[in-house]
Amino acid sequence: MIDKNLFKKTINYFLFGSFTIIIALAWNNAFTSLIQTYLPNKEHNVVGQFTYALLLTFIFILIASLFFDKNSFESCITR
């Protein structure tokens, strides 16, 4: 049959993932509005969005490097 503990963990992972996506979309919307407010020119808007994307990428890499060890990254790459 189905292991109840495994089922609960799976549901928790799905809930955590879905809330993470919702929160990420909310922050994306907020930052996009911020960029459009302070950089209304279309040329600056593109630069602002790329700066935002690079900043988020850098922050993600920093946070991921704190939570995961090097071996877990290597195992994902070599699969």
Secondary structure, DSSP 4 states (H G I P E B T S, - for coil): ---HHHHHHHHHHHHHHHHHHHHHHHHHHHHHHHHHHH--SHHHHHHHHHHHHHHHHHHHHHHHHHHS-HHHHHHHH--
